[in-house]
Amino acid sequence: MKIVIMAGGKGSRLWPRSVEDRPKQFLALTSEETMLQMTYRRLARIVPPEQIYVVTAELYRALVLEQLPELNESRLILEPVQRDTGPCAALSALHFLRLEDDETLVMMPSDQHIPNILALYEAFCKAEAIAEASSAIVTLGIVPVRPETNYGYIQTAGDKGPEGARQVVSFLEKPDLETARQLVAKSDVFWNSGIIVWRPSTIAEAMEKHQPALWNALTEAGRQPEKVYASLPKISVDYAVLEKAGNLFTLPFRYEWEDMGSWASLERIREDDADSNGNILHGAVHAFESSHNIIFSEGRKTIVIGAEDLIIVSTAEGVLICHKSMEQNLKSIVQHVEKQGGGVG
């Protein structure tokens, strides 16, 4: 199998720490290594490094090569501009098909916390067996451990298939809290990890069937995708093909997993670093009579008094003060401010 690390997103839900010029995958959020470095080096423990590829936007070429000096440029797949995971998957498939290489691909985000790398490898091997035996598409479904409103969910048929996988019935949008409580009580519902295992030829067939305009534009552009890429729709691979595919399975993954896409997820990962009042502090921060806050200061002294359940982030790009209960609105608000001309990095 080959592993393709997807590292092209903006990471708006971690603004102002994550901005377009240096989004979350290129930041050291939980250790001295960036999320991209941690992901690459964990994967290099389970597969040969020459089997690991990175797909990212041209904008981030230099950042990727700077952070992964061991990555040969031949294993860097570049999107001319950012167009979400649908075009990203299509471009990746074309890259390998042009090389007459139909070996199974594991496509996974660059910013996930998965400490049990051996369990992940075992899941990859099971998914690879399914993908190769039946030209199926296999996702990793995370067994939910709490009601979560920031993740999408996958509803399965319940019956176990090959390697313990479940046939996918539907994808469920990020739910409200009450719906999330109902979903996690079911044994046939999983979090959508965004990790997909399939062969390049399977991607091609799915794209031809469900996104013919997108696929035809890319194939006709040949080795010059920049001719058409900006005109492609911004569409996730879920919407583009997965929700429409009939040969889709989810393989349950029961180990620790976290999508490092929000301040709440960062708080969960760093809960052992909290002070006696439950505050997660980073930088020159002094908190008084304050509890259960996330306070991040980059380069300036920050004093917080009498705050509770807030996210307070100060960087050169801007300042965020947000109640934790409102964090799920951050991405849309950042996008709104951008559209209004109030640049947010």
C-alpha positions in Angstrom: 0.0 0.0 0.0 0.9 3.6 -0.5 -0.1 6.4 1.9 -1.1 9.8 0.7 -1.1 12.5 3.4 -3.5 15.3 2.6 -1.9 18.6 3.8 -3.6 21.4 1.8 -6.3 22.8 4.1 -6.5 26.2 5.7 -7.4 25.2 9.2 -9.8 28.2 9.9 -11.2 26.6 13.1 -7.9 27.3 14.8 -7.7 31.0 13.8 -5.7 33.1 14.6 -3.0 30.5 15.3 -3.7 28.8 12.0 -3.8 31.2 9.0 -3.6 30.7 5.3 0.1 31.4 5.0 0.9 28.8 7.7 -2.2 26.6 8.5 -2.5 24.1 11.3 -0.7 21.1 9.6 2.5 23.2 9.6 2.2 24.2 13.3 3.6 22.5 16.5 0.4 22.3 18.5 1.0 19.4 20.8 4.8 18.8 20.8 7.9 20.2 19.3 7.0 18.7 15.9 4.4 20.0 13.6 1.3 18.0 12.8 2.7 17.1 9.4 6.0 16.0 10.8 4.3 13.9 13.5 2.0 12.2 11.0 4.8 11.5 8.5 7.2 10.1 11.0 4.6 7.9 12.7 3.7 6.5 9.3 7.3 5.9 8.5 7.4 3.5 11.4 4.9 1.2 9.7 5.6 1.5 6.0 8.8 2.3 4.0 9.2 6.1 3.6 9.3 5.7 -0.2 5.6 4.6 0.1 4.5 7.8 1.7 3.4 10.7 -0.4 2.1 14.2 0.4 -0.5 16.1 -1.6 -0.8 19.8 -0.9 -1.3 23.1 -2.6 1.5 24.7 -4.6 1.3 27.5 -2.0 2.7 25.1 0.6 5.4 23.4 -1.5 8.3 25.1 0.3 6.8 24.5 3.8 6.4 20.8 3.1 9.9 20.4 1.9 11.3 22.6 4.7 9.5 20.5 7.4 10.1 17.1 5.7 13.6 17.3 4.2 13.6 13.5 3.9 10.7 13.7 1.4 11.8 13.3 -2.2 10.0 15.8 -4.5 8.9 12.9 -6.6 6.6 12.0 -3.7 5.0 15.5 -3.6 1.7 15.9 -5.4 0.8 19.5 -6.0 -2.6 21.1 -6.4 -2.3 24.4 -8.3 -4.8 26.0 -5.9 -6.9 24.7 -3.0 -10.1 22.9 -4.1 -11.0 20.6 -1.2 -10.7 16.8 -1.0 -12.7 15.9 -4.0 -10.4 17.3 -6.6 -7.5 16.4 -4.4 -8.5 12.7 -4.5 -8.9 12.9 -8.3 -5.5 14.5 -8.8 -3.9 11.9 -6.6 -5.5 9.0 -8.5 -4.3 10.5 -11.9 -0.8 10.8 -10.6 -0.5 7.1 -9.9 -2.5 6.0 -13.0 -0.2 7.9 -15.3 2.6 5.8 -13.7 0.6 2.6 -14.4 0.5 2.1 -10.6 -2.8 0.8 -9.2 -1.5 -0.1 -5.8 -4.0 0.6 -3.0 -3.9 4.1 -1.6 -4.6 5.2 2.0 -5.6 8.8 1.9 -5.5 10.5 5.3 -5.5 14.0 6.7 -2.2 15.4 8.1 -3.6 16.7 11.3 -5.0 13.8 13.3 -3.8 12.5 16.7 -3.6 8.7 16.5 -1.1 7.5 19.1 -1.6 3.7 18.5 0.2 3.5 15.2 0.3 -0.3 15.2 -3.5 -0.6 15.6 -3.7 1.9 12.7 -1.5 -0.2 10.5 -3.6 -3.3 11.3 -6.7 -1.4 10.2 -4.9 -0.2 7.0 -4.0 -3.9 6.2 -7.6 -5.0 6.7 -9.0 -2.1 4.6 -6.4 -2.9 1.9 -7.6 -6.5 1.7 -11.2 -5.4 1.2 -10.3 -2.8 -1.3 -8.2 -5.2 -3.4 -10.6 -8.1 -3.2 -13.7 -6.3 -4.4 -12.6 -2.9 -5.8 -14.4 -1.4 -2.8 -14.0 2.0 -1.0 -13.2 1.6 2.7 -13.3 4.4 5.3 -12.1 4.2 8.8 -15.1 4.8 11.2 -14.1 5.9 14.6 -16.1 4.3 17.4 -17.6 7.5 19.1 -16.7 8.1 22.8 -18.8 11.2 23.4 -21.6 13.2 21.8 -19.7 15.4 19.3 -21.1 18.2 17.2 -17.9 19.0 15.3 -17.7 15.6 13.4 -19.7 14.0 10.7 -21.2 10.6 11.4 -21.5 7.4 9.3 -24.6 5.2 9.5 -23.9 1.6 8.7 -26.1 -1.4 8.0 -24.9 -3.0 11.2 -24.1 -6.5 9.9 -20.4 -7.3 9.8 -18.8 -8.0 6.5 -15.3 -8.9 5.4 -12.6 -8.1 8.0 -15.3 -6.8 10.3 -16.3 -3.9 8.0 -19.8 -2.6 7.8 -21.7 -1.5 4.7 -22.3 2.2 4.7 -25.9 3.4 4.6 -25.5 7.1 4.8 -23.4 10.1 5.9 -24.8 12.3 8.5 -24.0 16.0 8.8 -22.5 17.5 11.9 -25.5 17.2 14.3 -26.8 19.3 17.1 -26.0 18.1 20.7 -29.3 16.1 21.2 -29.0 14.3 17.9 -25.3 13.5 18.7 -26.4 12.0 22.0 -28.8 9.7 20.2 -26.2 8.8 17.6 -23.5 7.7 20.0 -26.0 5.4 21.8 -26.1 3.3 18.6 -23.7 0.5 17.8 -23.9 1.0 14.0 -22.9 4.7 13.9 -19.3 5.9 13.7 -17.4 9.2 13.4 -16.2 10.0 9.9 -12.4 10.0 10.2 -11.7 11.3 6.7 -9.4 8.3 6.1 -10.1 6.5 2.9 -8.6 3.3 1.5 -9.1 2.6 -2.2 -7.2 1.9 -5.5 -6.5 4.6 -8.0 -8.7 2.8 -10.6 -11.6 2.7 -8.1 -11.2 6.5 -7.6 -11.2 6.9 -11.3 -14.4 4.8 -11.8 -16.2 6.7 -9.0 -15.2 10.1 -10.4 -16.2 9.1 -13.9 -19.6 8.0 -12.7 -20.4 10.7 -10.1 -18.3 13.7 -11.1 -17.7 13.4 -14.9 -17.2 17.1 -15.5 -14.5 17.3 -12.8 -12.8 14.1 -14.0 -12.9 14.9 -17.7 -11.5 18.4 -17.1 -8.5 16.9 -15.2 -7.8 14.1 -17.6 -8.0 16.4 -20.6 -5.6 18.8 -18.9 -3.1 16.0 -18.8 0.1 16.9 -17.0 -0.9 20.6 -16.8 -3.8 20.6 -14.2 -3.1 24.3 -13.6 -5.1 25.0 -16.8 -8.3 23.8 -15.3 -7.8 23.5 -11.5 -9.1 26.9 -10.5 -12.3 26.2 -12.4 -13.0 23.0 -10.5 -15.7 23.0 -7.8 -14.7 23.2 -4.2 -16.2 19.9 -3.1 -15.3 17.4 -0.5 -14.7 13.8 -1.5 -17.6 12.8 0.7 -20.0 14.9 -1.3 -18.3 14.2 -4.6 -18.3 10.4 -4.6 -18.6 8.7 -1.2 -22.2 9.6 -0.5 -23.2 8.3 -3.9 -21.0 5.1 -4.0 -22.6 1.7 -3.6 -19.4 -0.2 -2.9 -18.6 1.7 0.3 -17.6 0.1 3.7 -16.6 1.4 7.0 -14.0 -0.4 9.2 -14.6 0.3 12.9 -11.5 1.8 14.7 -11.7 1.5 18.5 -8.6 3.3 19.5 -7.7 6.8 20.6 -8.3 9.3 17.8 -8.7 13.0 17.6 -9.1 15.4 14.7 -6.8 18.3 15.6 -9.1 20.8 13.9 -10.4 22.9 16.8 -9.4 24.5 20.0 -11.6 22.0 21.9 -9.6 19.1 20.4 -6.4 20.7 21.4 -7.7 21.1 24.9 -8.5 17.4 25.0 -5.1 16.4 23.8 -3.4 18.7 26.3 -5.6 18.1 29.3 -2.7 16.7 31.3 -1.0 20.1 30.9 -3.9 22.0 32.6 -3.2 24.0 35.7 -5.0 23.4 39.0 -8.0 25.4 37.7 -8.3 23.5 34.5 -6.7 26.2 32.3 -4.6 25.3 29.3 -2.0 28.1 29.1 0.6 28.7 26.4 3.1 31.6 26.2 3.5 34.5 28.5 0.1 34.1 30.1 -1.0 34.9 33.7 -4.4 33.8 34.7 -6.1 34.9 38.0 -9.4 33.7 39.4 -10.0 32.0 36.1 -10.9 28.5 35.3 -11.3 26.1 32.4 -10.0 28.4 29.7 -7.7 27.9 26.7 -5.3 30.9 26.7 -2.7 31.1 24.0 -0.4 34.1 23.7 2.3 34.4 21.0 4.9 37.0 21.8 3.1 39.3 24.2 2.4 39.2 27.9 -1.3 38.4 28.5 -3.1 38.8 31.8 -6.6 37.2 32.3 -8.7 37.9 35.3 -12.1 36.3 36.3 -12.6 34.4 33.0 -14.3 31.0 32.7 -14.8 28.7 29.7 -13.2 31.0 27.2 -10.9 30.6 24.3 -8.4 33.5 24.3 -5.8 33.5 21.6 -3.4 36.4 20.8 -1.0 36.2 17.8 0.5 38.6 15.3 -2.5 37.8 13.0 -5.2 38.8 15.5 -7.0 38.2 18.8 -9.8 35.8 19.4 -12.0 35.9 22.5 -14.7 33.2 22.2 -16.9 31.3 24.6 -16.3 27.6 24.3 -19.9 27.0 23.5 -19.7 29.2 20.4 -16.5 27.7 19.0 -18.3 25.7 16.3 -19.2 29.0 14.7 -15.6 30.2 14.4 -14.9 28.9 10.9 -18.0 30.5 9.3 -17.3 33.8 11.1 -13.7 33.8 9.9 -15.0 33.2 6.4 -17.6 36.0 6.8 -14.9 38.5 8.0 -12.7 37.5 5.0 -15.6 38.2 2.6 -16.2 41.6 4.2 -12.7 42.6 3.5 -11.5 42.4 7.0 -8.6 40.1 6.3 -7.9 37.4 8.9 -4.6 36.1 7.5 
